[in-house]
Amino acid sequence: MKVKYTSFFIVLSIFALVASGCGSRDTTTMAEQNIEKVVAVNTAKVAKTTVESVVTLNGKVKPIQEINIIPKMGGKVSAVHFDVGQQVNEQDVLFVLDDEDMRLQVEQAEAALKVAKAGLAKAEGGATEQHLSQLRASVLTAETNYNDAKLNYDRMKQLFETGAVAQQAFEGAGSQLKIAEEQHRSAKTALELTENKINPENAAAAQAQVQQAQAAYNVAKSKLDHTVITSPITGIVAANNVDVGELVGSSGVAMSVIDISSVTVDVDVPENMINKIRLNDKVNVHISAAEGQSLEGKIITVSPSADAKTQSYPVKIEMVNEKGLLKGGMFAEVKLNADKAEDAVAVPLKAVINEDGKHIVYVVNGDKAEKRECELGFVDEQYAQVISGLAEDETVIIKGQHYVQDGSKVVIVNQ
């Protein structure tokens, strides 16, 4: 019996202890519910400022200049002086083609040119001049013979008329005069033909041969020059598709050289914004891959007509790439100021909460948070223009607003 009573009292004691613990927990929970929760927040004043409406457009970074090097003639590569990533200056030799055949052609054309020039010199002087001298001497001789025959004929005529000579002798003198006259005429004709026709024709033909030989030489020399391929700009080798010993053609890109001292970004501007931007306007460009920097760009081209496919206007923006952080192909966000409101009542943008399509701001009223729905106007990266719902100098929550409700008790702990 003692054992039974002892067991009963032990069970009863345990039940009392459990009941006592439960009663204590319920009391604590009720006490906690009676303590109102206080949220620590950071605040800012509603104030007047200039708010600019910003539109973000996407584009990709491009080098300010990109040149594809295509040889003007095919051949075997004999030397390559630069590779991808290396800096080159304008007129630096990038690679060289085998030039043995071209050199032989130049030598052959040069020899032909010398022969043509010698022919021209001969036509304009030399043997031709000697021939003219001979013809002039023949004319003088024929003229002297003619004059002698004329004197002899006149003398014989006088003697014949006085009967001093026979008719046969007189007629012989007349025949000699006719022969001398004909010889004189022939000599003069030969000289005139040579001076007026034959010599100019020979000189013209010789001059044409020189011009033809000169053209052939120029073509051969140009081909020889084309075996040395140089860089047209100062920049960096972006692509190299040639190796020593490889055959290259005149249709494929052998190398690419880019200038990234400055870069450009192409964006498509919608119709409602195109008349709000101008050449040389400064714009903000954000490039995440370039250490997340926001850079200043300048509008350098604005297309006067819309793209047929996108119905937007292509605009090009240039940026200086002093540190070389910008690379071709990087993603860029261009922020254009579409419009602005000056002296506008504005609230810090981080105070605004989007809730079911509505703009919500929490205002500190005493030690309570008051929920307000606002109508906003222009919005930029820092501020939102308030059309209605807030007044100047009101205090809004900019940190901690996601942890309060309408009527929540708050304490301001601005840092």
C-alpha positions as CSV (number, residue, x, y, z in Angstrom):
1,M,0.0,0.0,0.0
2,K,2.9,2.4,0.8
3,V,4.4,1.7,-2.6
4,K,1.1,2.5,-4.4
5,Y,0.6,5.8,-2.4
6,T,4.2,6.8,-3.2
7,S,3.7,6.3,-6.9
8,F,0.5,8.3,-6.9
9,F,2.1,11.3,-5.3
10,I,5.0,11.2,-7.7
11,V,2.6,11.3,-10.8
12,L,0.6,14.0,-9.2
13,S,3.7,16.1,-8.6
14,I,4.8,15.8,-12.2
15,F,1.4,16.8,-13.4
16,A,1.5,19.9,-11.2
17,L,4.9,20.9,-12.5
18,V,3.7,20.5,-16.2
19,A,0.6,22.5,-15.5
20,S,2.7,25.2,-13.8
21,G,5.0,25.5,-16.8
22,C,2.2,25.8,-19.3
23,G,0.6,28.6,-17.4
24,S,3.9,30.5,-17.3
25,R,4.3,30.3,-21.1
26,D,0.9,31.5,-21.8
27,T,1.4,34.5,-19.6
28,T,4.7,35.4,-21.3
29,T,3.2,35.2,-24.8
30,M,0.4,37.6,-23.8
31,A,2.9,40.0,-22.4
32,E,4.9,40.0,-25.7
33,Q,1.8,40.7,-27.7
34,N,1.1,43.8,-25.5
35,I,4.6,45.3,-26.4
36,E,4.3,47.3,-29.7
37,K,7.0,46.7,-32.3
38,V,9.2,49.7,-33.2
39,V,11.0,49.9,-36.6
40,A,14.3,51.8,-37.0
41,V,14.3,53.8,-40.3
42,N,16.3,56.4,-42.3
43,T,14.5,59.4,-43.6
44,A,14.8,62.3,-46.1
45,K,12.9,65.5,-46.7
46,V,10.7,66.1,-49.7
47,A,12.3,69.1,-51.5
48,K,12.4,71.0,-54.8
49,T,15.0,70.1,-57.4
50,T,15.5,69.5,-61.1
51,V,14.3,66.1,-62.2
52,E,15.3,64.8,-65.7
53,S,13.4,62.0,-67.4
54,V,16.0,59.5,-68.4
55,V,15.6,56.8,-71.1
56,T,18.0,53.8,-71.1
57,L,19.0,52.4,-74.5
58,N,21.2,49.4,-75.1
59,G,24.1,49.0,-77.5
60,K,27.6,47.5,-78.0
61,V,31.0,49.0,-77.9
62,K,32.8,49.3,-81.2
63,P,36.4,50.5,-82.0
64,I,36.4,54.0,-83.5
65,Q,38.2,52.5,-86.5
66,E,38.5,48.9,-87.7
67,I,40.4,48.1,-90.9
68,N,40.4,44.7,-92.5
69,I,43.7,44.1,-94.4
70,I,43.2,42.3,-97.7
71,P,46.3,41.9,-100.0
72,K,46.0,43.4,-103.4
73,M,47.6,40.3,-104.9
74,G,48.0,36.6,-103.9
75,G,51.2,35.0,-103.0
76,K,53.2,33.0,-100.4
77,V,53.9,34.6,-97.1
78,S,57.6,35.0,-96.4
79,A,57.5,37.0,-93.1
80,V,54.9,38.0,-90.5
81,H,56.0,40.9,-88.1
82,F,53.0,41.3,-85.8
83,D,50.4,39.1,-84.1
84,V,47.1,39.5,-82.3
85,G,47.2,42.1,-79.4
86,Q,50.3,43.9,-80.5
87,Q,50.5,47.6,-81.1
88,V,51.3,48.8,-84.6
89,N,51.9,52.3,-86.0
90,E,50.7,53.6,-89.3
91,Q,52.9,52.2,-92.2
92,D,54.4,49.5,-90.1
93,V,55.1,46.4,-92.2
94,L,52.6,43.7,-91.1
95,F,53.7,40.8,-93.3
96,V,55.6,40.2,-96.6
97,L,54.9,38.0,-99.6
98,D,57.5,36.3,-101.6
99,D,58.7,38.8,-104.2
100,E,61.2,36.9,-106.4
101,D,59.0,36.7,-109.5
102,M,57.9,40.4,-109.1
103,R,61.5,41.5,-109.0
104,L,62.3,39.7,-112.2
105,Q,59.3,41.3,-113.9
106,V,60.5,44.7,-112.7
107,E,64.0,44.1,-114.1
108,Q,62.5,43.0,-117.4
109,A,60.2,46.0,-117.6
110,E,63.1,48.3,-116.7
111,A,65.2,46.9,-119.5
112,A,62.4,47.4,-122.0
113,L,62.0,51.0,-120.9
114,K,65.7,51.7,-121.5
115,V,65.4,50.3,-125.1
116,A,62.4,52.4,-125.8
117,K,64.1,55.5,-124.5
118,A,67.1,54.8,-126.7
119,G,64.8,54.4,-129.7
120,L,63.3,57.8,-128.9
121,A,66.7,59.4,-128.7
122,K,67.6,58.0,-132.1
123,A,64.4,59.3,-133.6
124,E,64.9,62.7,-132.2
125,G,68.6,63.0,-133.1
126,G,71.6,60.8,-133.7
127,A,71.4,58.9,-137.0
128,T,68.4,60.8,-138.1
129,E,70.2,64.1,-137.7
130,Q,73.1,62.6,-139.7
131,H,70.8,61.7,-142.5
132,L,69.3,65.2,-142.5
133,S,72.8,66.6,-142.8
134,Q,73.5,64.4,-145.8
135,L,70.3,65.4,-147.4
136,R,71.1,69.1,-146.9
137,A,74.5,68.6,-148.4
138,S,72.9,66.9,-151.4
139,V,70.6,69.8,-151.9
140,L,73.5,72.2,-151.9
141,T,75.4,70.1,-154.4
142,A,72.4,69.8,-156.6
143,E,71.8,73.6,-156.4
144,T,75.4,74.3,-157.3
145,N,75.2,71.9,-160.3
146,Y,72.0,73.5,-161.4
147,N,73.5,77.0,-161.2
148,D,76.6,75.9,-163.2
149,A,74.3,74.2,-165.8
150,K,72.2,77.4,-166.1
151,L,75.3,79.6,-166.7
152,N,76.6,77.1,-169.3
153,Y,73.2,77.0,-171.0
154,D,73.0,80.9,-171.1
155,R,76.5,81.1,-172.5
156,M,75.9,78.4,-175.1
157,K,72.7,80.2,-176.2
158,Q,74.6,83.4,-176.9
159,L,77.2,81.6,-178.8
160,F,74.6,79.6,-180.8
161,E,72.8,82.8,-181.7
162,T,76.0,84.3,-183.1
163,G,76.8,81.1,-184.9
164,A,79.9,80.4,-182.8
165,V,78.7,76.9,-181.7
166,A,76.7,74.2,-183.5
167,Q,73.1,73.5,-182.6
168,Q,74.0,70.1,-181.2
169,A,76.3,71.7,-178.6
170,F,73.5,74.1,-177.7
171,E,71.0,71.4,-177.3
172,G,73.4,69.4,-175.1
173,A,73.7,72.3,-172.8
174,G,70.0,72.5,-172.6
175,S,69.7,68.8,-171.7
176,Q,72.3,69.2,-168.9
177,L,70.3,72.1,-167.5
178,K,67.2,70.0,-167.3
179,I,69.0,67.2,-165.6
180,A,70.6,69.5,-163.1
181,E,67.2,71.1,-162.4
182,E,65.5,67.8,-161.8
183,Q,68.3,66.6,-159.5
184,H,68.0,69.9,-157.5
185,R,64.2,69.4,-157.2
186,S,64.5,65.8,-156.1
187,A,67.1,66.7,-153.4
188,K,64.9,69.4,-152.0
189,T,61.9,67.1,-152.0
190,A,63.8,64.4,-150.1
191,L,64.9,67.0,-147.5
192,E,61.4,68.4,-147.0
193,L,59.9,64.9,-146.7
194,T,62.4,64.0,-144.0
195,E,62.1,67.2,-142.1
196,N,58.3,67.6,-142.3
197,K,56.9,64.0,-142.3
198,I,59.3,61.2,-141.8
199,N,61.1,62.5,-138.7
200,P,58.0,63.6,-136.8
201,E,56.4,60.2,-137.4
202,N,59.4,58.3,-136.3
203,A,59.7,60.5,-133.1
204,A,55.9,60.0,-132.4
205,A,56.2,56.3,-132.7
206,A,59.3,56.2,-130.5
207,Q,57.5,58.4,-127.9
208,A,54.5,56.0,-127.9
209,Q,56.9,53.0,-127.3
210,V,58.5,54.8,-124.4
211,Q,55.1,55.5,-122.8
212,Q,54.0,51.9,-123.2
213,A,57.3,50.6,-121.7
214,Q,56.9,53.1,-118.8
215,A,53.4,51.9,-118.1
216,A,54.6,48.3,-118.1
217,Y,57.3,49.2,-115.7
218,N,54.9,51.0,-113.4
219,V,52.6,48.0,-113.2
220,A,55.5,45.7,-112.4
221,K,56.8,48.1,-109.8
222,S,53.3,48.4,-108.2
223,K,53.0,44.6,-108.0
224,L,56.4,44.5,-106.3
225,D,55.3,47.1,-103.8
226,H,52.1,45.1,-103.1
227,T,54.2,42.2,-101.7
228,V,54.9,44.4,-98.6
229,I,51.6,44.9,-96.6
230,T,51.6,47.8,-94.2
231,S,49.1,49.0,-91.6
232,P,47.0,51.9,-92.8
233,I,46.4,53.1,-89.2
234,T,47.9,53.2,-85.7
235,G,46.2,50.6,-83.5
236,I,46.2,47.0,-82.3
237,V,46.2,43.8,-84.3
238,A,42.7,42.3,-83.6
239,A,43.0,39.3,-86.0
240,N,45.8,37.4,-87.8
241,N,44.9,34.8,-90.4
242,V,48.4,34.4,-92.0
243,D,51.4,32.3,-91.3
244,V,54.8,32.0,-92.9
245,G,54.8,29.7,-95.8
246,E,51.0,29.9,-96.3
247,L,49.4,31.0,-99.6
248,V,47.1,33.9,-99.3
249,G,44.6,35.3,-101.8
250,S,43.4,38.7,-102.7
251,S,39.8,38.1,-101.5
252,G,40.1,37.1,-97.9
253,V,40.9,39.1,-94.8
254,A,44.5,38.5,-93.8
255,M,44.7,40.8,-90.7
256,S,42.5,43.3,-88.8
257,V,43.8,46.4,-87.1
258,I,41.6,48.4,-84.7
259,D,41.9,51.8,-83.1
260,I,40.4,51.8,-79.6
261,S,41.9,55.1,-78.4
262,S,38.2,56.0,-78.7
263,V,35.2,53.8,-79.0
264,T,31.6,54.2,-80.3
265,V,28.2,52.8,-79.2
266,D,25.4,52.6,-81.7
267,V,21.8,52.9,-80.3
268,D,18.4,53.1,-81.9
269,V,16.5,56.2,-80.6
270,P,12.7,56.0,-80.8
271,E,10.7,58.6,-82.7
272,N,9.4,60.4,-79.7
273,M,12.9,61.2,-78.5
274,I,14.9,61.9,-81.7
275,N,14.1,65.6,-81.8
276,K,15.2,66.0,-78.1
277,I,18.9,65.2,-78.8
278,R,21.5,67.1,-80.8
279,L,25.0,66.6,-82.2
280,N,27.7,67.0,-79.5
281,D,25.2,66.4,-76.7
282,K,26.8,64.8,-73.7
283,V,25.3,61.5,-72.5
284,N,26.0,59.1,-69.7
285,V,27.1,55.6,-70.7
286,H,27.3,52.7,-68.2
287,I,29.5,49.7,-69.0
288,S,29.4,46.9,-66.4
289,A,32.4,45.1,-67.9
290,A,34.6,48.1,-67.6
291,E,34.7,48.0,-63.8
292,G,31.1,49.1,-63.7
293,Q,32.1,52.6,-64.7
294,S,29.7,55.3,-65.9
295,L,31.4,57.3,-68.6
296,E,30.7,60.5,-70.5
297,G,29.9,60.1,-74.2
298,K,29.3,62.5,-77.0
299,I,26.7,62.2,-79.8
300,I,28.7,62.3,-83.1
301,T,26.0,61.2,-85.6
302,V,22.2,61.4,-85.8
303,S,20.5,59.7,-88.7
304,P,18.0,61.9,-90.5
305,S,15.8,58.9,-91.4
306,A,14.4,55.9,-89.6
307,D,15.6,52.4,-90.1
308,A,13.2,50.5,-92.3
309,K,13.1,47.5,-90.0
310,T,13.2,49.0,-86.5
311,Q,11.4,52.3,-87.3
312,S,13.9,54.0,-85.0
313,Y,16.8,56.4,-85.7
314,P,20.4,55.2,-85.6
315,V,22.6,57.4,-83.3
316,K,26.3,57.0,-82.7
317,I,28.0,58.0,-79.5
318,E,31.8,58.4,-79.0
319,M,33.8,57.9,-75.8
320,V,37.5,58.5,-75.1
321,N,39.1,55.2,-74.0
322,E,42.1,56.7,-72.1
323,K,42.6,53.7,-69.8
324,G,42.0,51.1,-72.4
325,L,39.3,49.4,-70.4
326,L,36.7,49.5,-73.2
327,K,36.8,46.6,-75.6
328,G,34.9,45.9,-78.7
329,G,31.7,43.9,-78.1
330,M,31.1,45.1,-74.5
331,F,27.5,45.7,-73.5
332,A,26.7,49.4,-72.9
333,E,23.7,51.2,-71.4
334,V,23.2,54.7,-72.8
335,K,21.1,57.1,-70.7
336,L,19.5,59.9,-72.7
337,N,17.7,62.8,-71.0
338,A,14.3,62.9,-72.6
339,D,12.9,65.8,-70.7
340,K,13.2,67.6,-67.4
341,A,11.2,69.5,-64.8
342,E,12.9,72.4,-63.0
343,D,12.1,73.4,-59.4
344,A,9.9,70.4,-59.0
345,V,8.7,68.8,-55.8
346,A,10.7,65.6,-55.7
347,V,11.3,62.6,-53.4
348,P,14.3,60.3,-53.4
349,L,13.7,57.5,-55.8
350,K,14.6,54.8,-53.2
351,A,11.7,55.9,-51.1
352,V,9.2,54.8,-53.7
353,I,7.7,51.3,-53.5
354,N,5.8,49.8,-56.4
355,E,2.8,48.0,-55.1
356,D,0.2,46.5,-57.5
357,G,1.1,49.2,-60.1
358,K,0.8,52.0,-57.6
359,H,3.5,54.3,-56.3
360,I,3.6,54.0,-52.5
361,V,5.7,56.2,-50.1
362,Y,5.7,56.0,-46.3
363,V,5.7,59.4,-44.5
364,V,6.8,59.9,-40.9
365,N,3.9,61.5,-39.0
366,G,5.0,61.9,-35.3
367,D,6.3,58.5,-34.4
368,K,4.1,56.6,-36.9
369,A,4.5,55.6,-40.5
370,E,1.8,56.8,-42.8
371,K,1.2,55.1,-46.1
372,R,0.7,57.5,-49.1
373,E,-0.2,56.8,-52.7
374,C,1.6,59.3,-55.0
375,E,1.3,60.3,-58.6
376,L,4.8,60.7,-60.1
377,G,6.1,62.7,-63.1
378,F,9.6,62.6,-64.4
379,V,12.0,60.1,-62.9
380,D,15.8,60.1,-63.1
381,E,18.4,58.0,-61.4
382,Q,18.1,59.8,-58.0
383,Y,14.7,61.6,-57.7
384,A,11.1,61.2,-58.8
385,Q,8.9,64.2,-59.4
386,V,5.8,64.2,-57.3
387,I,2.6,65.4,-59.0
388,S,0.4,64.7,-56.0
389,G,0.3,62.9,-52.7
390,L,3.3,64.6,-51.0
391,A,4.1,68.2,-49.9
392,E,7.4,69.9,-49.7
393,D,9.4,69.4,-46.4
394,E,7.5,66.3,-45.5
395,T,9.7,63.5,-44.1
396,V,9.7,60.2,-46.0
397,I,11.3,56.9,-45.2
398,I,14.2,55.9,-47.5
399,K,15.5,52.9,-45.6
400,G,13.3,50.4,-43.7
401,Q,10.1,51.2,-45.6
402,H,9.8,47.5,-46.6
403,Y,9.4,46.6,-42.9
404,V,6.6,49.0,-41.9
405,Q,2.9,49.2,-42.5
406,D,0.4,52.0,-42.3
407,G,0.5,53.1,-38.6
408,S,3.6,51.2,-37.6
409,K,5.6,52.9,-34.9
410,V,9.0,54.0,-36.1
411,V,12.2,55.6,-34.7
412,I,14.5,57.7,-36.9
413,V,18.1,56.6,-36.8
414,N,19.6,58.6,-39.7
415,Q,23.3,58.1,-40.2
